[in-house]
């Protein structure tokens, strides 16, 4: 069991060395894309929620 775990850690280390991590500028750009996308989806869902709430209240009258 311990031997398999050590082998797993060795393989993880090997795979991590192959990984290419983004630079600072790419990371900042990607972060902005995520933030803006999240805000757009939040506003859209807020508008849909507002409209559906008004519609359901209208139907229940």
C-alpha positions as CSV (number, residue, x, y, z in Angstrom):
1,X,0.0,0.0,0.0
2,X,2.7,2.5,0.9
3,X,4.7,1.5,-2.1
4,X,1.8,2.2,-4.4
5,X,1.3,5.6,-2.7
6,X,5.0,6.5,-3.2
7,X,4.7,5.5,-6.8
8,X,1.6,7.7,-7.2
9,X,3.4,10.7,-5.7
10,X,6.4,10.1,-8.0
11,X,4.0,10.1,-11.0
12,X,2.3,13.2,-9.8
13,X,5.6,15.0,-9.5
14,X,6.5,13.9,-13.1
15,X,3.2,15.2,-14.5
16,X,3.4,18.5,-12.6
17,X,6.8,19.1,-14.3
18,X,5.1,18.7,-17.7
19,X,2.4,21.3,-16.9
20,X,2.7,24.8,-18.4
21,X,1.4,27.5,-16.0
22,X,0.1,30.8,-17.4
23,X,2.2,34.0,-17.0
24,X,1.1,37.0,-15.0
25,X,-0.5,38.8,-17.9
26,X,-2.4,35.8,-19.2
27,X,-3.7,35.1,-15.7
28,X,-4.9,38.6,-15.2
29,X,-6.6,38.6,-18.6
30,X,-8.3,35.3,-17.8
31,X,-9.4,36.6,-14.4
32,X,-11.1,39.6,-16.0
33,X,-12.9,37.4,-18.5
34,X,-14.3,35.2,-15.7
35,X,-15.4,38.3,-13.6
36,X,-17.1,40.0,-16.6
37,X,-18.8,36.7,-17.7
38,X,-20.0,36.1,-14.1
39,X,-21.5,39.7,-13.9
40,X,-23.2,39.3,-17.3
41,X,-24.8,36.0,-16.2
42,X,-25.8,37.4,-12.8
43,X,-27.5,40.4,-14.4
44,X,-29.3,38.2,-16.9
45,X,-30.5,35.8,-14.2
46,X,-31.6,38.7,-12.0
47,X,-33.7,40.2,-14.9
48,X,-35.2,36.8,-15.7
49,X,-36.0,36.3,-12.0
50,X,-37.6,39.7,-11.7
51,X,-39.8,39.1,-14.8
52,X,-40.9,35.6,-13.7
53,X,-41.7,36.9,-10.2
54,X,-43.9,39.6,-11.7
55,X,-45.5,37.1,-14.0
56,X,-46.3,34.6,-11.2
57,X,-47.7,37.3,-9.0
58,X,-49.9,38.4,-11.9
59,X,-51.2,34.9,-12.4
60,X,-51.9,34.4,-8.7
61,X,-54.2,37.5,-8.5
